[in-house]
Amino acid sequence: MATKPIDEIITHLKNGIKYKKCWKCGCQQGTVNALEGKMEEIDSSDKELISPLLEESKKTFETVQYDCLGCKICYPSEVTNFLSEAYPDVELEPDGCATDDIFVEERSGWPPLPGSYEILRFEAPVAICTLNSKDLMDKIVDIGHSRVSIVGTMNTENLGIERVVKNLSTNPNVRFLILCGDDSEQKIGHLPGQSLVSLFENGVNPEKMRIIGAKGKRPLLKNVDISSINQIKEQVKLINLVGCSDLNKIEETINECASQNIPVFEGAFNMSVGIEKIQANCPPPLKLDPSGYFVIYPDKDKNLITVEHYTNNGVLNKIVEGRDIGSIYSTIIENNLISKLDHASYLGKELAKADEFLRIGTPFIQDKAQDPEVIQTPTEDMTSNCKSKKCC
């Protein structure tokens, strides 16, 4: 005997109660709450079976930590799918997934919406979405391609796509979106990859804001407007590599997109706010740091960097020694040997020069950072045994 849709609903509700990953999932909580609101529209016999499970489900709820994990089997999604089969006129809409107020607070700057992504460079032309493949996202980030703006995952065909639309439409530098990685494995469910492709190919029904041709059960975009959708379709070219996890192929595609040198999009309705581009100016001479000054010795024989700290009356106070410049400057900060940001920046630059001298032999001469009338120290090229010093 074939399993009835109501039996499937009961099975997947029980699974949502059983597995702890569902307790913190916005998809699970949204589905239970939305289904509870539709109980009057289903048969009383089915209602008697489902209602107790909804109450039990709500007792498992914890603070939402994600809207979706891209699970191979999404239990709340299956609940909605079988409800649609049993009651075609009962529609949970996107409320059956994550609720509208989960992680959607906009911020100033770019990207305006949070999510599972890494930013590489605002002014780069290529964005990459790896769908449910978090590992692939991490590998692409590690490549650090200079023409990639942002790399992220996307697990849902509603809130996930909304965030992609919003975050890309507010950056006119992005002209390509490479869609790769694994889409949902279930035949019905979220299918964010297929839904995003449908959005670019077909757009949405303007009345219901449902993505035309999307096969997921909840491809409704409630939190973006038509102008944003039209803009993203005009601004961004979608490169469909769904199912591809080949880093060589993805990097080749990045290069092909970047080589087209398409200019910044000029027809944006939505632009990032709060981002000011400031022209860098030559720094003014450093003022004396009340905490004192430093003398740096990169010793090639010992393969060490020694930093001597002096009070401003020329008295040696501390000596910090090490090979890793990060350890050196963090130790200096921990010991309160520096108090000015410009002095700290200058010290970092000089330590980097000392490190380069030890690694590849680039001549090291410590630049003078203080007023010569305040501190008098000899000046010599320190590329031999680094016996002389200059101050900073």
N, C-alpha and C positions, 0 to 999 in steps of 0.2 A: 504494500500500500504506500502510495506517495505521501511524503510529509506535507502537511498543510502549512500554509503561510503563518497561521497563528502559532503553530508549534515551533516554527523557526524563530518567530519573534520572542517567544518565551525562552528558547535555548540561548539566544544571543543576549537577552537581558540578564540571564543567569551568568553568562560568561563575563559581562560587564561588572557584575557584583563580585565575581570570583577573583579577577585579576587586578592587582594593586595599581598597575599602570593606568587603568581606566579611571581610578578614583580621582586623579589629578588632571584628567583630560577634559578640555572644554567641549570636545565633540560628544563625549559620553554625557556630560552634565546637560548640555544643550538639548540633546536628543530626549533624555528623560523628562526634562521640564516641558519641552514642546509636546511630547506624547501625552503627558499628563493633561495638558490643555485641550486635547482632542478626544478625551474619553467619552464625552457625550455624543460623539459622532460615530461610535462603533457599537456593535451589538452588545447587549447586556451580558450575554454569556462570555464573550471575549473580554469584556471589561472586568468581570469577576476574576479572570485568570491573570490579567495584566496589572491591575491596580496594586495588588500586594507587592508585586515585584518592583513597581515604581517607587513605592514607599521604602522598600528595602534598599533599592539603589541609592536613594537620596541620603540614607544613613551612612553610606560609604564615602560621600563627597568630601574632598579635601580642597584646600586652596588650589585653584587652577594654575598649573605650571606650564602648560602647552596646549595649543588648540588642537594639535594632531601630531602623532608620532610617525605617520606613514606606515602603520602596521600592515603586514601581509593580509591579515583578516581584521577588518575594522568592525567590531561588534555593533556599535551604535549605527554605523552606516548600514549594516545588514538589517538592523531593526527597521530602519526607514524604508529600505528597499522592499522588504516583505510586507510592510504595512501598505505600501503603494500597490502591491500585488493583491492584497486582501481587500483593500478599500481604495480604489482608484481615485475617488473624489476627495479623499482626505490627504492634504498636502502639508508636510511640516515645514517646507521652504528651508531657507538657510538657518533658521533658528534651531533646526534639528542637528546642526553642527555647533561650532563654537558660537557663543553669544556675541552680540555686536559690541559689547563693551570690554572684551578681553584683549588687552594689549593693543588698543587702537588709539591711544592718546597721542596726538601729533606733537612734535617738538619743533623748535626753531632750528634752522640749519638743515643739513642734509646728511642722511636720509631722514625724512620727517616721521616715518613709522619704524618702530623696532622690529626685529625679526632675527632669524637664523642666517646671518650673513657676515662677511668680512669686507671692509672697504679697502681698496688698494690705492685708488687715485681718482679724485673727483673729475678731473678734466680728461680722462681717458674715454674712448668711444665705445668700448665693448663691455656689456654686462653678461654674466653667465648664471644660469639657474640650473642646478644639478638635481632638481626634484627631490626624490627621497634618498639620494645618495650623499650622506654627510661626509663619508670618507673621501669621496671624489671631490667634494668642495674643498676639503683640507689639502688635498694633493695639488689642486689648481692654485690655491692660495700660496702654497710653498714655492711654486714656480715663480711667483712674483712678477708676472708679465707687465711691462710698463704701459701697455695699451688696454689693460683691463681695469675697469672702474670699480666693480662690485661683484662678488661671488656669493651666492646663497642657495639655500634649499627652499622647496615649496611643497607642502604636504596636502593642501586642501584646494578645492576648485572654487571656493568663494572668498573667504578672508585671505587666503594665500595669494590668489590672483589680484585681489584688491590692493594688497600691499606692494606687489610688483608694479601694478599700474601707477600707484601713487608715488612710489619711490623713484621710478624711472622717469615719469612725466615731470618731475621737479628738478631733473638734471638734464638740461638741453645738450650736454656734451655726449650723452649716450645715444648712439645711432644704431647699435646692433644688440640683439639679445640671443645668445646661444643657449638653446634648451637641450640639455643632455642628462645623462644618468637614468635611473630606473623610475618609471611611472608606477602607479599602484598595480599590484599583480592581480587583484580580483577583477573579474569581468565587469562587475558593477560596483560602484562605491564612489570614492573621491575622484580618481582619474584626473589629477590636476594638470598633467602634461597634455593629455588629449583635449581637455577643456581650454587650456591656454591657446593651443593651436587653433581651435575652433573660434576663439575670440578674435584672433588676428585674421582668420579667413572670413568669418561671417558676421562678427559684431554681436550685438545683443538685441533682444526684443525690447524696444524702448518703454513699453508699458510695464512689463514684469521685470525688466533688467535681467532676463535669463539669457545665457550665452547660447546662441543659435548653433545647433549641431553638437553640443556637448553631451557626452554620454553619462556623465556623473549625475547623481540624483539631486545635487544641490548647487548647480552652477548659476546661482543668482548673486548679482553684485549689488548689494544694498547701500554700500558706503562710498561709491564713486559715481560721478555723473557722466552723462553722455559726452560732454566736451572732453573730459579726461580720456575716455576710451577712444574717441576719434583722434585725439592728439597722439596717443601712444601708437596707434596704427599708422599714423602719418610719420611720426618721428623715428620710430624704431623698426628695423627690419628683423623679423624673427628667423633664426637659423634653426631648423628642426633636426636635432641629432638625438632625439629621444631613444633611449636604450644604449647609447654609446658611452663607454667609460674609458676609451682609448685616449690617453693623455697626448700622444703624438698627433692624433687626428684633431683633437680639440685645440691644441696649440697651433696646428696648421691652419685651422679655421679662424682663430684669433688673428693670425698674421694676414690672412686673406681679407678679412674685414678691415683691419687697420690700414692696409695698403691702399684702400679706396680713398682715403683722406677726405671723407665727407665732412663738410663744415658743420659747425654748431647749429642746431635746430633753432630757427628764428620764429616759428609760429606757436610758441608755447603759451598756453593759457595758465599753466601752473609752473611757477618758478620757485626755486629754493629761496627762502628769506633768511636774513640774518647772516649771510655769508659775504664778508667784505674782503676784497682783494687789496692788499696793502703793498705798495712798492717798498722794497728793502732799501735802506739808506746805509751809508758808511757809519760805523759805530763811532761815537765820540770817544775821546781818551778816557781810559778808566780812572775813576776816582779812587783814592786810597781806601782800602777795606779796613775798617776798625779792628778786624780780627787778625790782621797781619798779612804777610805775603809768603810766596813759595819759591823754592829753588829746586829745579828738576834735574836729576842726573840719570840718564839712561846708560847703564853700565853693560857694555857688550860682553865683557869677559864673564860676568856673572849672569847675564841675560835677565837683569832685574832693573826696575825703575825705582829710584829712591827720590822721595819728595821731602825736602826739609822745610819745616814751617818756622818762620821768624816773626817775632813781634815787630811792630813798626819802629822800634828804637834799635833794631838790628840784632836782637838776642834770639838765638836758636831756642825753639820751644819744644817741637816734636819732630820725629822722623817717621815717615810712613814708607814702607818698602813692600814691593810686590811686583808681579808680572802682569796680572790682569788689570787693565785700567779701570774697569768697572768696580773691582774690589777696592782699588786705591781711592777713587773719588767718593765711594760710599763710606769708606772708613773716615775720610776727611770730614764728611758731612756729619757722621755719627759723633765725632769728637769736637764738633762746633768750631772747626778751624777756618770756616769761611762764612760770611754773612751777607754778601751781595750777589745778586743774580748775575750781573755782568761779569763779576770776578769768577763765579762758578763756570759760566760759559767759556770764559777765556782759559781757565784751568783745563777744562775738558779738551779744548783745541790743542793745547800744548802737550797734554798727555797722549793724545792721538798721534802727534808728531813724534814723540818719544817712542811710542810703540812701533811706528813705521820705521824709525831708525833701527830698532832691534830686529825687526822682521826682514827688511829688504835693504837696509843700509842707506836710506835717504838721509842726507846731511841734516843734523839737528842743531839748530840755534834757537834757544829759548828767547822769544820776543819779550821786549821790555813792556811791562804793563803799567808801571807806576811812574809818577812824576820823578824825573832823574834827580831833582833837587832833594827829594825825600829819601831816596835809597841810592847808595853808591855801591855798585858791584861790578867786578870786571866782566868784560864781554869777549868771548872767544868762540870759535867754531868748536862744537862738541862732538865731532865725528870720529875722533881718535879714541882716547881713553876717557873722554868726558870729565876732565879734571877741573874745568872751570865752570863758572855758573853765571846765570842771569836770573833776574827776579820777576815774579809775577804775583 
